Amino acid sequence: MKEQIAKEWIERGKHDLEVAKILLAEKEYSDVVLFHIHQAVEKYLKGFLIYKGWELKNFIPKWATNSSGSILKAIK
């Protein structure tokens, strides 16, 4: 079960990274490239942590579920 959920997060991260690559090639959309890279990093990190047995709901405050900084602080 956790492997499937982790795989889904990794796949979502891949999608964001691909979008960032496409947008980077289009000079007029370069302002949103970092947003998608940030999203990809968060999704890869969540997938990795779930795969390693972490339960995101148990160590991230509800108000910070989309903050990579909060995720990193929680695993230190």
Secondary structure, 3 states (H helix, E strand, C coil): CHHHHHHHHHHHHHHHHHHHHHHHHCHHHHHHHHHHHHHHHHHHHHHHHHHCCCCHHHHCCHHHCCCHHHHHHHHC
